[in-house]
Amino acid sequence: MSILKNHDLVSIEFKEILFEKRPCFDKDGSSVPGLFNAWIILNNPKQYNSYTTAAIKEVILAFRAASNDRSVVAVVLTSVGDKAFCTGGNTKEYAEYYSGNPQEYSQYMRLFNDMVSAILMCEKPVICRVNGMRVGGGQEIGMACDFSIASDMARFGQAGPKHGSAPIGGATDFLPLYVGVERAMMSLTLCEPWTAHQAYYFGVITDIAPVLKHNGKFIANPMINIERITDEYGRIVFGTMKSGTEMAKAKEIVAESVVDLSKLDEAVNGLIAKILHTFPNCMNKTISEVRKFKLEHWDKNKEGSREWLALNMMSEAKAGFRAFNDGPKDNREVDFILLRQKLAEGHEWNEELHRTISPQYQKETV
């Protein structure tokens, strides 16, 4: 056998994320000699696994390395802990560095675009292991993956219009393909999150797994209505959050339970075991063909979106990210009504307007 060539661009020591080759398991649970899965793990749990500029660079290189590794069957994109898969870009970095600096944010968004493209161009099946909240940019990189298997405690959605951005880092390209235009419109504009059961029911994710153990046994998320019910308008409702006394009781059960992600890992490994029993080249070609539906919109829009997002850092994004980062814990949004009133009066976007609508300034003047 000839000496194999190394096709990696660079060698890298991962510091912001974790990159691990883990055993590949067959359908009977036995590990397969010589074959592995590449786990790309976001490692920022204190900030809900939001990605920094440095982390994005490492994710790109990690996907490149996994794609080139001949022994890798599939790639698992996930994160540390059980609270959040990813909440998107690091809002502290946004507020303290990128706000008001469109030229810098333009460079950042080029990296972000390359991260999404790295997922979509990976030469291995990519599975998003959703171990918690998948929101904002986290939802976008999750939807770029080929499969998603989620904790039934996870929640899914966008946050852009609430915090000064637009979900054009992939969400407006991908979500309508999953759920249709009107349902996507509601999620993308109103920023109301979906439960894991809703996301499964709507077709956003492949599967869900229980992660709560109560009295030693796995239970379904007690905070949601698993059965289909009819609301006061006669609509069929499924997987919605409980309310009132039902929610209070459910929270008590959650407090008495422990989180165990082993069922989530079983589901991920089980999916990969099915992938293992296919022709690899035929599998990759099939995935590439399906990815074209995402790429058609992504490649058409990503550069224009990057330019708009950069310029938006001078106005709404500057206000929104600074409000989220600097505002009091119970109020991290600008005064939207006052903002709309000021704009209706013809007020220009300047520092006075930022201070007038921001919760952190209102807190200072009380």
N, C-alpha and C positions, 0 to 999 in steps of 0.2 A: 504493500500500500504506500502511495506517495505521501510525502509530508503535507499536512493540511495547512492552508494559508489562513492567516488571521485577518478578518475583514472588519474588525472594529476600528473606528476612527481614532480613538484615544484610549489609553488605560486610565481608569479613574478609581479613586478611593471615595466611596460613598460616605458622606458625613451628615447630610440633611435628611436623607431617606435611608431605608434598609433595602438591600438587594440580596435575596437568598435563593439558592437552588435547593428545593425540597424534593423528597422522594415522590415519584409518580406511582400511584396505586392502581392495581387492576380491580376488576369488578368484585373479586372476593376479598378485597382489602389488603392483599399482599403487595409489597413494594416490588417494582419492576427494576431489575438490575440494569444500570447504564442509562436509564431515562429519568428525567426530572421535570419539575415545573418551576418556572421562575416567578418568585413572589416579589413584587415591587410594592414597598410598604411606606406610605406617608407616615412621618414620625414627628408630629407636632401636636400631641394630644392636649396640651394646655391651651392651645388656641384652635381647638376642634379640628385639628389636622388640616388647617388652611396651609396653602403652599406659598412659600416665599420665592423670591427670584432665584435664589441659589437652589432651592428644591426643584424648581421647574427644570433647570439645566440638568440636574441629576436624573430626573424622570425621563427626559429625552434620551440621555445616554444609556439608561437602564433598559429602555425598550429596544434601543439599537443592539445592545449586548444580548438581550434575550432573543431577539429576532435572529441573530447570527449564530447562536449556540445550537449546534447540531443535536445535542442531547435533550433539548427542551421540547416538551410536548405542547405545553400551553403556558400562558402568562396569567398570573393572578394579580390584579391591581386592588390593593386594599390599604388599610391603615392600622395604626396601633390603637388598642382600647376597644370600648364598646359604646361610647357616646356618639361618635361621629365618624363617618367615612371621610367626608371632606365638606367644608363649608365654603370652598372657593378660595379666592385670593386672600392673602393676609391683610386684613383691614388696617392693622397698625402700620404696616409698611405703606399701604396706600395713603393713609391719612398723613403720616409724618414725612414721606418722601415724594410720592408721586402726585399728590394733590397740588394743583397749580403748576405742574411741570409736564405739559403735554408731550414735549419732545422726549422726555425720559419714559413716560408711560407708553409711548409709541414703540420704543425699543423693548419694553417689558412685554407688550402685547405680541410682538413678533415671536418672542420666546414662547408665550402661551400658545399661539397658533401652531408653533412647531411641536409643542407637546401634544395637542389634539391630533395633529397630523401623524405624529409618531405612533399613536395608538391605532389610528385608522390604516396605517401602512405596515403595521407589524406583521411579520410573516408567520406568526403563530396565532391560534385562537386566543382572544383576550377575554378574561372573565373578571367582572367587577364583583368583588366580595364586599357587600355593603354591610358593614358592621355597626352602622349607626346613621345619623343624619346624612343625607346626600342633598346638599342645597347649593344654589348659586353655581359657581364654577365647578363645584364638586358634582353637581347633577350633569353638567356639560361633559366633563371628562368621563363620567360614568356612562352616559348615553353614547359616547364614542366607542365604548367597548362592544364586543360581540354578544356577550351574555351578561346578565346580572342576577346574582343570587343574594337575597337580602335577609337580614335579621327581621323578624316580624315586629320588632320594636322600632325599626327605622322609619324615617319620614323623608319625603321627597318634595322638592319644589325649587322655586326661584325667589330671589330677594331684590333684584336689580332696581325696579321702579320704586321700591320702598327706601332704597339707600343711595340713589343717585346714579344708577347705571341702567343699562338695558341688557337683557340676556342674549346678547348677540355673539357670545363666544362659543356658539354651537347649539344652544337651546332652541332658538328660533329656526335653526336649520333642521334639527333632529326631532324635536318633540311632535310636530305635526305628522311626521311619518309614523310615529308610534300610536298616537291617540286621535288623530284627526284635527282639523283646523280649529273648530270651536272649543273643544276641550283644552287644546293647547293654548288657545287665546286666554282662557280663564286662568290657567296656571301661570302663564308667563306675565300677564298684566296685573293680576290681583295678588299674586304672591301668597296664595293660601295653600299650605302644604297638604300633600296626600299621605295617608298612612301606607304602610307596605302592602296591606291587603288591597287598598284602592289601586296602588301602582300595579299590582299583579292583575287585578281585575281589568284595568284599562289597557294592559299589554305593554307596560313600560319595563317590566322585569320578567325574568325567566321563571324564578321560583322563590319561595320564602321558606324560612326555617325557624322553629321556636328557639328562643335563647334564654327564657326564664325558667328557673327551677324553683318550684314551690313544694315544700315538704319532700324534697328529694326527687320530684317528678317534673318533667318538662310540661309546661302549660302554654297555651296560646296567649298572646298579648291580652291581658284582661281589660285594657282601657279602650278597646274598640268593639264595635258591633260586628261580629263575624258573620252572623246570619243576614240575609237580605230582609229588609223591612220596608214598609211603606210609610212615608212621612205624611204630614198634614196636607200636602198638596197632591198626594197620590203617586209621588215619584218613588221609584225603587232606589233604596239607599243601601250601600254595601261598604263595610269596612270603615265607617266613619267613627270619630271619637265619641265616646260616651259623654254624658253631661250630668250635672246635679249630683244626687246621692249615689247614682251608679258609678260615676267617675271617682267620687270620694272613696267608695269601697274598693274600686279597682286600684287606686293608688296605695291603699293599705296592703293589698296583696303584693303589689310591686315592691313595697318597702320590706316585706317579709321574705322576698325571694332573692335568689342570687343569679347573676348572669353567667351563663355557660355557653360558649360559642362552639362547642364541639359538634352540635348538629349542623351548624352553618358550615363548618369545615367538612363534615361528612357529605353535605349536599354539593359543595364545590368539588371535592375529590370524586364524587360519584359522577358528576357531569364530565369531568376530565377522563374518567375511566371509559365512558361511552365514546369520547373523542378518540381515545387510544385505539379503539377497535375500528378504525377507518383508515383508508389510504391517505397518507399525509398530504400528498400533492393534490389529490382530488378534494380533500377537505379545505386546503388553503385556497384553491381556485373557487370553490363554492362560496367561501367567506368573502373573498375579494369581490365576487359578483354582487353579493348582497350589500357590501359596503358601498358600492357605487351610488346607491340611492342617497346615502349620507354625503358622500364626497361630491355629488353633483351640486348640492346646495352649499356645502362647506367651502369648496374651492372657489365657487362663484362669489361668495360674500365675505370671506375672511379678511381680505385686505381693506375693503371699504369699511368693514366693521371696526377694524383696528384703527383706522384713521379717525373715525367718528368718536370712538371711545377715548382716544388721546385728547382730542379737542374738548370733549365733555369734562375733562379734568379741570378745566378752567371755570366751570359753572356748577351744574348739579352734582357731579361726582365729588367735587371739592367740598361742597356743603354736606353731602350725604355721608361720605366716609369720615369726615372730621366729626360730624355729629355722633356717628356710631362709635368712634374711637374715644372721643372726649366727653360725650354727654353722660349724665347720671345713669346708673344701672337700670332704672325703671323708665328711662325716656331717652332713647337713642335715635330718634327720628326728628327731622326738622318740623317746623310748624307749616304743614302743607297748605292749609287754608290761607294763612298769612302770606305765604310765598305767592300763591295764585292771585291774591288781592294786590300785592305789590307789582307783580308782572302786568296785571290788568291796568294798573295806573301808569305803566310805562317805565317802571323803575329798572335801571340798568343792573347787570350783574357786577357788583363790586363788593368790597370788603364790608361796607355798611350793610348791604343786603344779607351777606353771609352771617354777620353777627346778629342781625335782627331776627332771623328765623332759626338760629341754632340753639339747641337746648343747653349747651355748655355756657353760652353767653347769658342766657336767661337765668341760669343757676347763679352766675357770678353777680348779677344785679339784684337778686332777691335780698 
